[in-house]
Amino acid sequence: MIEDAMIIAGDAYRDATKRKGVVYFLLGIAILQVGVFSLYEEISLGVADKLVKDAAVGMLSLVGILSGLTVIFQVPRELRERTAMTLFAKPLGREAYLLGKMIGVSGLALRNMIVVALGSLFILNTQGQLGDSSFVRSFFESGLLSFVGVIDIVAIALLLSIFLSEGVSIIVTAVIFVFGNALYMLANSSAGVASVATIAKYILPNFYLLDIKTEAVAELSYSPEYIGLSSAYGLSYAVMIMALSVIIFKKRDL
């Protein structure tokens, strides 16, 4: 199973990287945006430092999410073209297929996030905006939790792409992402909405828990315990969604 999964992972990674125009556009825009912001120190009333760091942290997360969503276009197409039917015939073929897709697309997202992170830090350093290492630490802490969130998004997108079309999968994934980020605020709102949010938090991923971008810009670091427990939560949620995907996929008549 592991060998088959790694083959699928390689294929998924290569399939996503074939869309080089999209990938390089995202990476180029991310790095260019950080560079442009860093040139406006005078007209930004002294907040260029915050703007460029905010752009760096935000684009790091955005590139990871958009990279992860490429799985939505792979699975429905391959099911229509029946390109993996030989693998599906094996005892653990469907499990290997889903695991491979998860590993391959997550690997692509990680690569793109690393490129953006290194490019952003290079620009910040050349502009003399890094100062001490406090932002570097908080930046990578935010990046780590953002990547865990991307893994959750890949798992959700993979689940939806099993039985929904590409367009619908993107919309539903986006809605889940928005509500997952808003759970904390909804839980502290009016009584009726708070009750719904309390129920929803046991179903939807709590992306708010993984979002420390604002703190990263302010150069505030979290304890290793928080980073570890938040990462464990995110990864556990991804495992749960993957298990559900396997159950549904095995019952689907191909």
C-alpha positions in Angstrom: 0.0 0.0 0.0 2.7 2.5 1.0 4.6 1.8 -2.3 1.5 2.4 -4.3 0.7 5.5 -2.3 4.1 7.0 -3.0 3.7 6.4 -6.7 0.4 8.2 -6.7 1.9 11.0 -4.6 4.6 11.4 -7.2 2.1 11.5 -10.0 -0.1 14.0 -8.1 2.9 16.2 -7.5 4.0 16.2 -11.1 0.4 16.7 -12.3 0.1 19.8 -10.2 3.5 21.2 -11.2 2.5 20.8 -14.9 0.3 23.9 -14.3 3.5 25.9 -14.2 1.8 29.1 -15.4 -0.5 29.2 -12.4 2.1 28.1 -9.8 4.8 30.6 -11.0 2.2 33.3 -11.2 1.2 32.8 -7.6 4.8 32.7 -6.4 5.8 35.7 -8.5 2.9 37.8 -7.3 3.6 36.8 -3.7 7.3 37.9 -3.8 6.5 40.9 -6.0 3.9 42.1 -3.6 6.2 41.9 -0.7 8.9 43.7 -2.6 6.6 46.5 -3.8 5.3 47.2 -0.3 8.8 47.5 1.0 9.4 50.5 -1.4 6.7 52.6 0.1 8.1 53.5 3.5 7.7 57.3 3.0 4.1 57.3 1.7 2.9 54.7 4.1 3.4 57.0 7.1 6.0 54.8 8.7 4.0 51.5 8.6 5.8 49.9 5.7 7.5 47.5 8.1 4.1 46.2 9.2 2.6 46.2 5.7 5.4 44.1 4.2 5.4 41.6 7.1 1.6 41.4 6.9 1.8 40.8 3.1 4.5 38.1 3.6 2.5 36.2 6.2 -0.8 36.5 4.3 0.7 35.4 1.0 2.4 32.5 2.6 -0.9 31.2 3.7 -2.7 32.0 0.4 -0.2 30.3 -1.8 -0.4 27.2 0.4 -4.2 27.1 0.2 -4.3 27.6 -3.6 -1.7 24.9 -4.1 -3.7 22.5 -1.9 -6.9 23.1 -3.9 -5.3 21.6 -7.0 -6.4 18.2 -5.8 -9.9 19.2 -6.6 -9.1 19.2 -10.3 -7.1 15.9 -10.2 -9.5 13.4 -8.7 -12.7 14.1 -10.7 -10.8 14.1 -13.9 -9.0 10.8 -13.2 -12.3 9.2 -12.1 -13.9 10.3 -15.4 -10.9 9.1 -17.4 -10.6 5.9 -15.3 -6.8 6.3 -15.3 -6.4 4.6 -11.9 -8.7 1.6 -12.3 -5.8 -0.9 -12.1 -4.9 0.4 -8.7 -8.5 0.4 -7.5 -8.7 -3.4 -8.2 -6.0 -4.0 -5.6 -7.1 -4.9 -2.0 -5.9 -1.5 -0.6 -5.9 0.3 -3.9 -8.4 3.0 -3.0 -6.8 3.8 0.3 -3.4 4.1 -1.4 -4.9 6.4 -4.0 -6.3 8.8 -1.5 -3.2 8.7 0.7 -1.0 9.3 -2.3 -3.1 12.3 -3.4 -2.9 13.7 0.1 0.9 13.3 0.3 1.6 14.6 -3.2 -0.6 17.7 -3.1 0.5 18.6 0.5 4.1 18.2 -0.7 3.5 20.7 -3.5 1.9 23.2 -1.1 4.9 22.8 1.3 7.3 23.5 -1.5 5.5 26.6 -2.7 5.2 27.9 0.8 8.9 27.4 1.4 9.8 29.3 -1.7 7.5 32.2 -0.7 8.9 32.2 2.8 12.5 32.3 1.7 11.7 35.0 -0.9 9.9 37.1 1.6 12.7 36.8 4.2 15.3 37.7 1.6 13.4 40.9 0.7 12.8 41.8 4.3 16.5 41.3 5.0 17.7 43.4 2.1 15.3 46.2 3.2 16.7 46.0 6.7 13.3 45.2 8.2 14.1 41.9 9.9 16.0 43.4 12.9 16.4 40.7 15.4 15.2 37.1 15.0 11.8 37.6 16.8 9.9 38.0 13.5 11.7 35.1 11.9 10.5 32.8 14.7 6.9 34.0 14.7 6.9 34.0 10.9 7.8 30.3 10.8 5.5 29.4 13.6 2.6 31.0 11.6 3.8 29.2 8.5 3.9 25.9 10.3 0.3 26.2 11.5 -0.8 27.6 8.1 0.7 24.4 6.5 -1.3 22.3 9.0 -4.4 24.2 7.9 -3.5 23.5 4.3 -3.3 19.8 5.1 -6.8 20.0 6.5 -8.0 21.9 3.4 -6.5 19.2 1.1 -8.2 16.5 3.2 -11.6 18.3 2.9 -11.1 19.0 -0.8 -10.2 15.4 -1.4 -13.3 14.2 0.4 -15.6 16.5 -1.6 -13.9 15.7 -4.9 -14.9 12.1 -4.6 -18.6 12.8 -5.2 -18.8 16.4 -6.3 -17.8 18.3 -9.4 -14.8 20.6 -9.4 -16.8 23.8 -9.2 -19.0 22.7 -6.4 -16.1 21.2 -4.5 -14.3 24.6 -4.6 -17.3 26.5 -3.4 -18.1 24.1 -0.5 -14.4 24.0 0.5 -14.3 27.8 0.5 -17.5 28.0 2.7 -16.0 25.5 5.1 -12.8 27.5 5.3 -14.7 30.8 6.0 -16.9 29.2 8.7 -13.9 27.4 10.2 -12.2 30.7 10.6 -15.3 32.4 12.0 -16.2 29.7 14.6 -14.6 31.6 17.5 -16.4 34.8 16.7 -19.7 33.1 16.2 -19.4 31.2 19.4 -19.1 34.5 21.2 -22.0 36.2 19.5 -25.8 36.1 20.1 -27.2 33.1 21.9 -28.8 31.5 18.9 -25.8 31.8 16.6 -23.5 30.7 19.5 -25.5 27.5 19.9 -25.1 26.7 16.2 -21.4 27.5 16.4 -21.0 25.2 19.4 -22.4 22.3 17.4 -20.5 23.2 14.3 -17.1 23.3 16.0 -17.4 19.5 16.5 -17.9 19.1 12.7 -15.9 21.9 11.0 -12.2 22.4 11.4 -11.3 25.2 13.8 -9.0 27.2 11.4 -9.1 30.1 13.9 -6.9 27.9 16.2 -4.3 27.7 13.5 -4.4 31.3 12.5 -1.7 33.3 14.3 -0.8 35.6 11.4 -1.7 38.8 13.3 0.5 37.7 16.2 3.3 36.9 13.7 3.2 40.5 12.3 3.4 41.8 15.8 6.4 39.5 16.4 4.6 37.7 19.2 5.7 34.1 19.6 3.7 31.2 21.0 4.8 28.5 23.4 6.0 25.2 21.9 3.0 23.6 23.8 0.5 25.7 21.9 2.2 25.1 18.5 2.4 21.4 19.2 -1.2 21.0 20.5 -2.6 23.1 17.6 -0.6 21.1 15.1 -1.8 17.8 16.7 -5.4 19.0 16.5 -5.1 20.0 12.8 -3.4 16.7 11.9 -5.9 14.7 13.8 -8.7 16.4 12.0 -7.1 15.6 8.7 -6.7 11.9 9.6 -10.4 11.8 10.6 -11.5 13.3 7.2 -9.2 10.9 5.4 -10.8 8.0 7.2 -14.2 9.2 6.2 -13.0 9.7 2.6 -11.8 6.1 2.5 -15.2 4.8 3.8 -17.1 6.8 1.2 -14.7 6.0 -1.6 -14.8 2.3 -1.0 -18.6 2.3 -1.2 -18.6 4.2 -4.5 -19.3 2.1 -7.5 -16.7 2.9 -10.1 
